Amino acid sequence: MQSRQRGNMNNVDVLVVGAGHGGAQVAIAIRQRKFDGSILVVGDEPELPYERPPLSKEYFAREKSFEQMLIRPARFWEERHVMMALNTRVTSVDPIARTVDLDDGRTIRYNSLVWAAGGRARGLSCSGHTLKGVHSVRTRSDVDRIVGELPQTERVVVIGGGYVGLETAAAFVKLGKKVTLVEMLDRVLARVAGVSLSRFFEAEHRAHGVDIRLNTSVERLEGEDRVTGVRLGDNKVVPADLVIVGIGIIPAVEPLLKAGAMGANGVLVDEYCRTSLPQVFAIGDCAMHANIFASGAQLRLESVQNATEMANVAASVIAGQPQTYRAVPWFWSNQYDLRLQTIGLSIGHDREVLRGSMATRSFSVIYLKQNKVIALDCMNTTKDYVQGRALVVGGHAIQACRLADVTVPLKKLIEEVVA
Amino acid sequence: MAVINVERSSGEKQVVTATAGQSLMEALRSAGIDEVLAICGGCCSCATCHVYIDDTFLEHLPPLGATEDDLLDSLSDRTARSRLSCQIRLTEDLSGIVLRVAPEE
C-alpha cells in the first residue's frame, strides 16, 4: 500500500500509454500479479477501455450496446487503483529523465512506461479526403458518426479489401445498402491470406451483391461539402453517400521514435516486449517483434490476441516474474454467416492445400512452407482450427494429400507424426 | 439479478451478482475475475473463458453448441462439466449457480 499512496497523477510507478485492449490488459495483469505500485493509463479517446472488434460488427449493427463492450466497468478501475487520463495525448517522451509530456500541459514521471498506443487509421491523401461522409472504422466515435449518417445513406463505397473493409461491407449489406468495394491490389486480403481464401471471400461478397473492383486505385473523392462519389483510377465515378476508408493503420509511435527508440514502422521490442529505451515496453499493434511463428521475421500483429498476450508479458516483467512472448498467433473474422478462424501466420508460405470444398462453405486452407504446416485459415470449421494448432506449433511436415483428406481428422495426423 | 458462486482458479471463493441479460462471462469479467481472459469478447472464437459448472446446474444450461464443443476440445483440462462462460446467458432460474474457473492453459 505504501507505494500506492506515493503514486499521484504526476509521479507513477507504471505509466501506460494507450487505453485499448493492450493498455487495459497490462493494467489488469499487473494487478493480478499483486504488484501494488501506482498505475496511470493515458488514452486519447474519451471512453474507458472497450473492445474494438464489435465496432465493425455487432456495435455497428446495434446488436451490442457500448456498455457491453467495456472491457471492465468504471468501478473496476477504481477498485484496482488504476488511474485513467482519458481524452489525453502524449506529446513527448524523455527517456533519461523518465518523463512524459501530455497535451494537457502535465508532465508525468514514470518508473516503467508501457507504450500501447496502437495506431491511427490511415487516411487517404487524394483530393476530397476531408469531405463530410468519409470515415474510418477504428474508434467508437467513427462508428457513431457512420450510424448517424445511415438514414441518408443508400450507396456506400468501401476503400480497402482488408478485414475491416470486408467486415464493414458485410455490415452495410445487412442493412440493405448498396456497396462497392475498391481494392488497389489484384485480390482482397492480399496482405494476410493466400489466394484461394481471397477468391472465396470475393465470391461470397459478390453473391451478397457487393460490387468488388480489384486492381483499382482511387483518383479522388468527388463532392463540394459532402462526398458524392469516388473517382477511380480508370476515371469511372462510383456514386457514394458514404465512403469508408479501411486501408490499414499507421502505428502511433512518433514520440517514442523521437525519444530514440529503435524502430520505423512500429517500435522494435525484444521477447520481453522491451524497447531499446530503458524501462520502456511496447505492446500490441505498434510493437515490431521477431515472431517465432514467422521464422523470426520482424513484424507487427494487429490483433486483440497479440495485444493481450504482449500485455501479459510486459506485466510479468514489471511485476518481477518475467515471461517471454511465445504465443501462437490466432485471429477471427465474422462476415455474413461466415466464421473465419486463423491459427499461425501464413506469411512466407510456398503452398496452399485446400481441405474440404469451398462449395460447402466449410473448409480449411492449410499453408505450407518447405512442406511444414505454418498456418490454417479455417472457414466454418472450428474442428480444424482447434486440431490444426498442434500442427503449427510442432512445425510438422505432412504430405499435402493427407492434409487434404477430410475423412481423416487433423488430430490423427499429429498422432501419426508423434508416434 | 442472478447470483453466481465462483471458485477462482486460486481457490478463493467469491459471490458475484450479475445484471439481467449478461452472459456468465460478462458477469465474471465485470466482477474482476481477471483470470477469465475472454479474448474474443464472447463471440465463441476462442476458449479463454472456460469454467466448470456444478452438476446440479449443468442440466439447466442451454445445450452445448457445436462450435463451443469443438473449442472445448482444444483444452487439455476439459471435463464433463466444462463450458465456455460466454455461451451462457444468465436468467433468473440460474441464480445461485456454482462454478469453478478452469486453470489457464
Interface residues (C-beta under 8 A of the other chain):
Chain A: I28 A29 R31 Q32 E51 P53 P54 Q68 M69 I71 R72 P73 F76 E79 R80 V304 Q305 T308 W330 W332 N334 R339 Q341 T382 K383 Y385 V386 Q387 R389
Chain B: E26 R29 S30 G32 D34 E35 L37 I39 C40 G41 C43 S45 C46 A66 T67 D70 L71 D73 S74
